[in-house]
Amino acid sequence: MTGISLEATDLADPDLSSDNASMVKLLKEMDQPVLRFGGNAVDRRFFWTSTGEAVPASYKGDKTHPVKAVGPSDLVRLKTLLEAADATVTLTVDLGHYNPARAADMVKHASAIFGDRLLSITVGNEPNGFVFNDVKTGSGYSLDQYIRELKDYAKAIYAVAPNVPISGPGAYDQKWWQPFVEAELPQKKILTFHNYPLYSCDGSDPKGSPTMANLMSQLMHDRAADYQKSALKVGKDAGLETWLPETGIAACPGSNETSRTHASALWAADYVLNAAQLGITRIGFHGSLQTCKGGPPLSAICSAGAYPFGDGQMSGRANFFGISMVAELEAGKFMKLKSSGGGLAFNYALRNDDGSTTVVIVNENDPEKAAQTEVTLNLPGKPVTGTMTQLSGPSYKAEDQTVIDGAKTEPKPLAGRPTVPGFAYKSGTQKFKLTAGTVTVLNFKY
């Protein structure tokens, strides 16, 4: 379910290869992730060519956002990474420079190269924003025009790769969702939307500003859930799967008090679990291959070395470990759960394929202020084993100090995890204490 979203121009990066052991390791720690390529670059600075054409002079970039040409050899290189990490991919084609034939050529090659690992194609990135962000400012751009162009692209793509679904509209404006659903396209469709819950970069909406108080709040949890429910209703009413392929804490560029912090790990774990429980089936955290120092601070992954592009030695930030905690969960179905007390905590339960029960407690209480929480857990059976793994950190604001069972790595395999403290053998009631600022995954076998 979980994955990383990157800019389309990153397809040209040689670090996206099975030769990059650090990248393979990170992706494996996300357990069969989806790599999504799109972002603002695709409609501005991304040029697909299968014949080695020169990039048109009209394409403009800068030192940190260069124009990139991408061709079949880049996809072949990426395939080695996907295979090594057991990952899948979704691609976005350029709509900013209207050219259905060029897009279809890219999908034809991608389908042949990636095979079943190619999950979908999206036409353009956030087309609802084209008139605001210099993609279509000269001529304007309407929803009707988008639907007409979407149909042109879908027809051209279907002619060369009929089995590849179209996902879209990848918009953050709800008005664009239903028209996409209703558009008559020859191939299967998947509804996608983007969301950054803290969007008020200028502070005009105090409750939407990227502050620690907003991030660690019930309102943040509820707002995200309400937005996801709106998209899910549109998708479900049309019988479509619903994805959230681009997301993050804040839409604001640069650093803010939520960036790179332990709190972002707590948020990420709850955000994924709640989205999954509601019915979202794919989710991608937008990020970058740029350096840890100076690169985009919201990115869950980053490179060592000198700014901006580093040396390709990739590592995960705090939010990456929150994602990893959820990614390592066993396949299962959400169970009904009743909970009370605990302050700012969010709880989830899963019935696993082997009959065991997994309980996840995201304790978002302040680790610097809150006492340990006493937990009483009533299980649907009498367990013979109970194991746990826990993500922790010293404070909301702590950077580069988030750990899982004391180490900066993915959770241990189920069989190697410690026993739940005070585990009561064959008792349907388990009692234990949890430290604040933690994500705890408990597994009980009967």
C-alpha positions as CSV (number, residue, x, y, z in Angstrom):
1,M,0.0,0.0,0.0
2,T,2.7,2.5,1.0
3,G,5.2,4.1,-1.3
4,I,7.4,7.0,-2.3
5,S,6.4,9.7,-4.8
6,L,9.2,11.4,-6.8
7,E,9.5,14.0,-9.5
8,A,9.3,12.6,-13.1
9,T,12.7,14.0,-13.8
10,D,14.1,11.6,-11.2
11,L,13.7,8.9,-13.7
12,A,16.9,10.1,-15.3
13,D,18.8,9.6,-12.0
14,P,21.4,6.8,-12.2
15,D,20.9,6.1,-8.5
16,L,17.6,4.5,-9.3
17,S,19.2,1.2,-10.0
18,S,19.8,-2.2,-8.4
19,D,23.4,-1.2,-8.2
20,N,22.5,1.3,-5.4
21,A,22.4,-1.0,-2.3
22,S,21.2,1.8,-0.1
23,M,18.1,2.4,-2.2
24,V,17.3,-1.3,-2.5
25,K,17.6,-1.5,1.3
26,L,15.2,1.4,1.9
27,L,12.6,0.1,-0.5
28,K,12.7,-3.4,1.0
29,E,12.1,-1.8,4.4
30,M,8.8,-0.5,3.0
31,D,7.8,-4.0,1.9
32,Q,6.8,-4.1,-1.7
33,P,6.3,-0.3,-2.1
34,V,5.0,1.6,-5.1
35,L,7.4,4.2,-6.7
36,R,5.3,7.0,-8.3
37,F,6.9,9.5,-10.7
38,G,5.1,12.8,-11.3
39,G,5.2,16.0,-9.3
40,N,5.5,19.5,-10.6
41,A,8.4,18.6,-12.9
42,V,6.4,16.4,-15.3
43,D,4.5,19.2,-17.0
44,R,7.4,21.7,-17.0
45,R,10.9,20.1,-17.1
46,F,10.4,16.5,-18.2
47,F,11.0,15.4,-21.8
48,W,10.4,11.9,-23.0
49,T,12.2,10.7,-26.1
50,S,12.7,7.2,-27.4
51,T,14.9,8.5,-30.3
52,G,17.4,10.7,-28.5
53,E,16.0,14.1,-29.6
54,A,17.4,17.2,-28.0
55,V,15.3,18.9,-25.3
56,P,13.4,21.8,-26.8
57,A,14.8,25.2,-25.9
58,S,11.4,26.3,-24.5
59,Y,11.9,23.9,-21.5
60,K,13.3,25.9,-18.5
61,G,14.9,24.7,-15.3
62,D,17.5,25.8,-12.7
63,K,20.3,24.3,-10.6
64,T,18.1,22.4,-8.2
65,H,15.2,21.8,-10.7
66,P,17.0,20.9,-14.0
67,V,15.3,19.9,-17.2
68,K,15.8,16.2,-17.9
69,A,15.3,14.0,-20.9
70,V,14.3,10.5,-20.2
71,G,14.3,7.5,-22.5
72,P,13.9,3.7,-22.6
73,S,17.3,3.0,-21.1
74,D,16.3,4.9,-18.0
75,L,13.2,2.7,-17.6
76,V,15.4,-0.4,-18.1
77,R,17.6,0.8,-15.3
78,L,14.7,1.5,-13.1
79,K,13.3,-2.0,-13.7
80,T,16.5,-3.5,-12.1
81,L,15.7,-1.5,-8.9
82,L,12.0,-2.6,-9.0
83,E,13.0,-6.2,-9.3
84,A,15.7,-6.1,-6.6
85,A,13.4,-4.4,-4.1
86,D,10.2,-6.2,-5.2
87,A,8.6,-2.8,-6.0
88,T,6.0,-1.6,-8.5
89,V,5.7,1.7,-10.3
90,T,3.2,4.3,-11.5
91,L,4.1,7.0,-14.1
92,T,2.8,10.4,-15.1
93,V,3.0,11.7,-18.6
94,D,3.4,15.3,-19.6
95,L,0.2,17.2,-20.2
96,G,1.7,20.6,-19.9
97,H,3.1,20.3,-23.4
98,Y,0.1,18.7,-25.2
99,N,1.3,15.7,-27.1
100,P,-0.7,12.5,-26.9
101,A,1.5,10.6,-29.3
102,R,4.7,11.3,-27.3
103,A,2.9,10.2,-24.1
104,A,1.7,7.0,-25.8
105,D,5.2,6.2,-27.0
106,M,6.4,6.5,-23.3
107,V,3.6,4.2,-22.1
108,K,4.3,1.7,-24.9
109,H,7.9,1.4,-23.8
110,A,7.0,1.4,-20.1
111,S,4.5,-1.4,-20.6
112,A,7.0,-3.5,-22.5
113,I,9.8,-3.0,-20.0
114,F,7.9,-3.1,-16.7
115,G,5.2,-5.6,-17.5
116,D,3.0,-6.3,-14.5
117,R,5.1,-4.0,-12.3
118,L,3.5,-1.0,-14.1
119,L,0.3,-0.3,-12.1
120,S,-1.1,2.8,-13.9
121,I,-0.4,5.9,-16.0
122,T,-1.6,9.4,-14.9
123,V,-2.1,12.2,-17.5
124,G,-0.6,15.4,-16.0
125,N,0.1,16.4,-12.4
126,E,-2.6,18.4,-10.6
127,P,-4.1,19.9,-13.7
128,N,-6.5,21.9,-11.6
129,G,-3.5,24.0,-10.7
130,F,-2.3,24.7,-14.2
131,V,-3.7,28.2,-14.3
132,F,-2.1,29.1,-11.0
133,N,1.4,27.8,-11.4
134,D,2.8,28.9,-14.7
135,V,1.9,25.7,-16.8
136,K,-1.1,27.2,-18.7
137,T,-1.2,30.8,-17.5
138,G,-1.1,32.3,-21.0
139,S,-4.1,30.6,-22.4
140,G,-6.0,29.6,-19.3
141,Y,-7.1,26.1,-18.6
142,S,-10.5,24.7,-17.8
143,L,-11.9,21.5,-16.5
144,D,-13.6,20.9,-19.8
145,Q,-10.4,21.3,-21.7
146,Y,-8.7,18.8,-19.3
147,I,-11.4,16.2,-20.0
148,R,-11.0,16.7,-23.8
149,E,-7.3,16.3,-23.6
150,L,-7.5,13.4,-21.2
151,K,-9.7,11.5,-23.7
152,D,-7.1,12.2,-26.5
153,Y,-4.3,10.9,-24.3
154,A,-6.3,7.8,-23.2
155,K,-7.2,6.9,-26.7
156,A,-3.6,7.2,-27.9
157,I,-2.3,5.2,-24.9
158,Y,-5.0,2.5,-25.3
159,A,-3.9,1.9,-28.9
160,V,-0.4,0.8,-27.8
161,A,-1.0,-0.4,-24.2
162,P,-4.7,-1.3,-23.7
163,N,-4.1,-3.2,-20.4
164,V,-2.5,-0.3,-18.5
165,P,-5.1,1.6,-16.4
166,I,-5.4,5.4,-16.3
167,S,-5.3,6.8,-12.8
168,G,-6.4,10.4,-12.3
169,P,-7.1,13.2,-12.1
170,G,-4.4,13.6,-9.4
171,A,-6.1,16.8,-8.4
172,Y,-6.4,18.5,-5.0
173,D,-9.7,20.3,-6.0
174,Q,-12.7,18.1,-5.4
175,K,-14.6,19.6,-8.4
176,W,-12.2,17.7,-10.7
177,W,-12.9,14.2,-9.3
178,Q,-16.4,13.5,-10.5
179,P,-15.7,14.7,-14.1
180,F,-12.8,12.3,-14.3
181,V,-14.9,9.4,-13.0
182,E,-17.6,10.2,-15.6
183,A,-15.2,10.6,-18.6
184,E,-15.6,7.8,-21.1
185,L,-12.1,6.2,-21.5
186,P,-11.5,2.9,-23.2
187,Q,-9.2,1.5,-20.4
188,K,-9.8,0.8,-16.7
189,K,-9.7,3.9,-14.5
190,I,-8.5,4.5,-10.9
191,L,-9.5,7.6,-9.0
192,T,-6.5,9.5,-7.5
193,F,-6.3,12.7,-5.4
194,H,-3.5,14.6,-3.7
195,N,-3.6,16.0,-0.2
196,Y,-1.3,17.9,2.1
197,P,-3.4,18.4,5.3
198,L,-1.4,21.5,6.5
199,Y,-1.8,23.8,3.5
200,S,-1.9,27.3,4.9
201,C,1.6,28.5,4.2
202,D,0.9,32.2,4.8
203,G,-0.9,31.5,8.1
204,S,-4.3,32.8,6.8
205,D,-5.9,29.6,8.2
206,P,-4.3,29.1,11.7
207,K,-5.7,25.6,11.9
208,G,-4.1,24.7,8.5
209,S,-0.7,26.1,9.2
210,P,2.4,23.8,9.5
211,T,2.8,24.0,13.3
212,M,3.6,21.3,15.8
213,A,0.4,22.1,17.6
214,N,-1.7,21.4,14.5
215,L,0.3,18.3,13.5
216,M,-0.1,16.6,16.9
217,S,-3.9,17.2,17.2
218,Q,-7.2,15.4,16.9
219,L,-8.2,18.0,14.3
220,M,-5.3,17.0,12.0
221,H,-6.4,13.3,12.2
222,D,-10.1,14.2,11.6
223,R,-9.4,16.7,8.7
224,A,-7.4,14.2,6.8
225,A,-10.0,11.5,7.3
226,D,-12.9,13.8,6.2
227,Y,-11.0,14.7,2.9
228,Q,-10.2,11.0,2.2
229,K,-13.9,10.1,2.8
230,S,-15.0,12.6,0.2
231,A,-12.7,11.1,-2.4
232,L,-13.6,7.5,-1.4
233,K,-17.3,8.3,-1.8
234,V,-16.8,9.5,-5.4
235,G,-14.7,6.4,-6.2
236,K,-16.9,3.9,-4.5
237,D,-20.1,5.3,-6.1
238,A,-18.4,4.7,-9.5
239,G,-17.0,1.3,-8.5
240,L,-13.4,2.6,-8.8
241,E,-10.4,2.0,-6.6
242,T,-9.2,5.2,-4.9
243,W,-5.5,6.1,-4.4
244,L,-3.7,8.9,-2.7
245,P,-0.4,8.8,-4.7
246,E,1.0,12.2,-3.5
247,T,0.8,13.4,0.1
248,G,2.8,14.8,2.9
249,I,2.3,16.8,6.1
250,A,2.4,20.3,4.5
251,A,2.2,21.8,1.0
252,C,4.5,24.6,2.0
253,P,8.0,24.8,0.5
254,G,11.1,24.9,2.7
255,S,11.4,24.0,6.4
256,N,8.9,24.5,9.2
257,E,8.6,23.3,12.7
258,T,7.1,19.9,11.7
259,S,10.0,19.1,9.2
260,R,12.2,16.1,9.9
261,T,10.8,15.6,13.4
262,H,9.9,12.6,15.5
263,A,6.3,13.9,15.4
264,S,6.3,13.4,11.6
265,A,6.9,9.7,12.2
266,L,3.9,9.4,14.6
267,W,1.7,11.3,12.1
268,A,2.8,9.1,9.1
269,A,2.0,5.8,10.9
270,D,-1.5,7.0,11.9
271,Y,-2.1,8.7,8.5
272,V,-1.5,5.4,6.6
273,L,-3.4,3.2,9.0
274,N,-6.5,5.5,9.0
275,A,-6.4,5.8,5.2
276,A,-6.2,2.0,4.9
277,Q,-9.0,1.5,7.3
278,L,-11.2,3.9,5.4
279,G,-10.5,2.2,2.1
280,I,-7.6,3.9,0.3
281,T,-5.5,1.2,-1.4
282,R,-2.3,3.1,-2.4
283,I,-0.6,6.0,-0.8
284,G,2.6,7.8,-1.8
285,F,4.6,10.2,0.3
286,H,6.1,12.9,-1.9
287,G,9.9,13.2,-1.6
288,S,13.2,13.7,-3.3
289,L,16.5,12.1,-4.1
290,Q,18.3,15.3,-3.1
291,T,20.5,15.7,-0.1
292,C,19.5,15.4,3.5
293,K,21.1,18.8,4.2
294,G,19.5,21.4,2.0
295,G,17.1,19.1,0.1
296,P,13.3,19.1,0.6
297,P,12.7,18.7,4.3
298,L,9.4,16.9,4.0
299,S,11.0,14.0,2.0
300,A,11.0,10.6,3.8
301,I,14.3,9.7,2.0
302,C,17.4,11.7,1.2
303,S,20.9,11.4,0.0
304,A,24.2,11.9,1.8
305,G,26.8,14.2,0.2
306,A,27.0,17.8,-1.1
307,Y,23.8,19.7,-2.0
308,P,21.8,19.4,-4.1
309,F,22.2,15.9,-5.6
310,G,24.6,14.2,-3.2
311,D,26.3,10.9,-3.6
312,G,23.3,8.6,-3.8
313,Q,23.8,7.0,-0.4
314,M,20.2,7.0,0.6
315,S,18.7,7.0,4.2
316,G,15.4,7.4,5.8
317,R,14.2,10.4,7.9
318,A,11.9,10.1,10.9
319,N,8.7,9.9,8.8
320,F,10.3,7.0,6.8
321,F,10.4,4.9,10.0
322,G,6.7,5.7,10.7
323,I,5.9,4.4,7.2
324,S,8.1,1.4,7.7
325,M,6.3,0.4,10.9
326,V,3.0,0.2,9.0
327,A,4.5,-1.4,5.9
328,E,5.8,-4.3,7.9
329,L,2.3,-5.3,9.2
330,E,1.0,-8.7,8.2
331,A,-1.8,-8.9,5.6
332,G,-5.1,-8.8,7.4
333,K,-8.5,-7.3,7.7
334,F,-9.5,-4.4,10.0
335,M,-11.5,-5.5,13.0
336,K,-14.1,-3.4,14.9
337,L,-12.5,-1.9,17.9
338,K,-13.8,0.1,20.9
339,S,-11.5,2.3,22.8
340,S,-11.7,5.0,25.5
341,G,-9.2,7.2,27.3
342,G,-5.5,7.5,26.5
343,G,-5.5,11.1,25.4
344,L,-4.2,11.7,21.9
345,A,-3.9,8.1,20.8
346,F,-5.3,6.3,17.8
347,N,-5.9,2.5,17.8
348,Y,-6.3,-0.1,15.1
349,A,-6.8,-3.9,15.1
350,L,-6.3,-6.5,12.4
351,R,-7.3,-10.1,12.0
352,N,-4.4,-11.7,10.2
353,D,-4.5,-14.5,7.7
354,D,-3.1,-16.9,10.2
355,G,-5.8,-16.2,12.8
356,S,-3.6,-14.0,14.9
357,T,-4.6,-10.5,16.0
358,T,-2.4,-7.4,15.5
359,V,-3.1,-4.3,17.5
360,V,-1.4,-0.9,16.7
361,I,-1.5,1.9,19.2
362,V,-0.2,5.3,17.9
363,N,0.4,7.2,21.1
364,E,0.7,10.8,20.0
365,N,0.9,12.2,23.6
366,D,3.9,14.5,24.2
367,P,6.8,12.3,25.3
368,E,8.3,15.3,27.2
369,K,5.1,15.9,29.2
370,A,2.9,12.9,29.3
371,A,3.2,10.0,31.8
372,Q,3.1,6.4,30.6
373,T,-0.4,5.3,29.5
374,E,-1.8,2.3,31.3
375,V,-3.4,0.0,28.7
376,T,-6.0,-2.6,29.3
377,L,-6.6,-4.7,26.1
378,N,-9.5,-7.1,25.8
379,L,-8.7,-9.6,23.0
380,P,-11.1,-11.9,21.0
381,G,-9.4,-15.0,22.3
382,K,-6.9,-16.5,24.8
383,P,-3.3,-15.8,23.4
384,V,-0.5,-18.2,23.8
385,T,2.1,-15.7,22.6
386,G,2.2,-11.9,22.6
387,T,5.0,-9.9,20.9
388,M,5.7,-6.3,20.2
389,T,7.8,-3.8,18.3
390,Q,7.9,-0.1,19.1
391,L,8.9,3.1,17.4
392,S,10.0,5.8,19.8
393,G,11.7,9.2,20.2
394,P,12.6,11.6,23.0
395,S,10.4,14.5,21.9
396,Y,8.1,15.8,19.2
397,K,10.8,18.1,17.9
398,A,13.7,15.6,18.0
399,E,15.4,15.3,14.6
400,D,17.3,12.2,13.5
401,Q,16.5,10.4,16.8
402,T,13.5,8.2,15.8
403,V,14.3,4.5,16.4
404,I,12.5,1.2,16.1
405,D,13.3,-1.1,19.1
406,G,16.3,1.1,19.7
407,A,17.8,1.1,16.2
408,K,17.5,3.0,13.0
409,T,16.1,0.1,11.0
410,E,12.9,-1.6,10.1
411,P,11.0,-3.7,12.7
412,K,12.4,-7.2,13.4
413,P,10.6,-10.2,11.9
414,L,7.7,-11.3,14.0
415,A,9.5,-14.3,15.4
416,G,12.4,-12.2,16.7
417,R,10.3,-9.6,18.5
418,P,10.3,-9.4,22.3
419,T,7.4,-10.5,24.4
420,V,4.8,-7.9,25.5
421,P,5.8,-6.8,29.0
422,G,3.8,-8.6,31.6
423,F,2.2,-10.9,29.0
424,A,-0.5,-13.0,30.6
425,Y,-0.6,-16.5,29.1
426,K,-4.0,-17.6,27.8
427,S,-5.7,-14.5,29.3
428,G,-8.1,-12.5,27.1
429,T,-7.2,-9.4,29.1
430,Q,-3.7,-8.0,28.8
431,K,-2.4,-5.0,30.8
432,F,0.8,-3.0,30.2
433,K,2.1,0.5,30.1
434,L,3.1,2.5,27.0
435,T,5.4,5.5,26.8
436,A,4.2,8.6,25.1
437,G,5.3,9.5,21.6
438,T,5.4,5.9,20.4
439,V,3.9,3.6,17.7
440,T,3.5,0.1,19.2
441,V,2.6,-3.0,17.1
442,L,1.4,-5.9,19.2
443,N,0.7,-9.4,17.8
444,F,-1.2,-12.1,19.6
445,K,-1.4,-15.8,18.5
446,Y,-4.1,-18.1,20.0
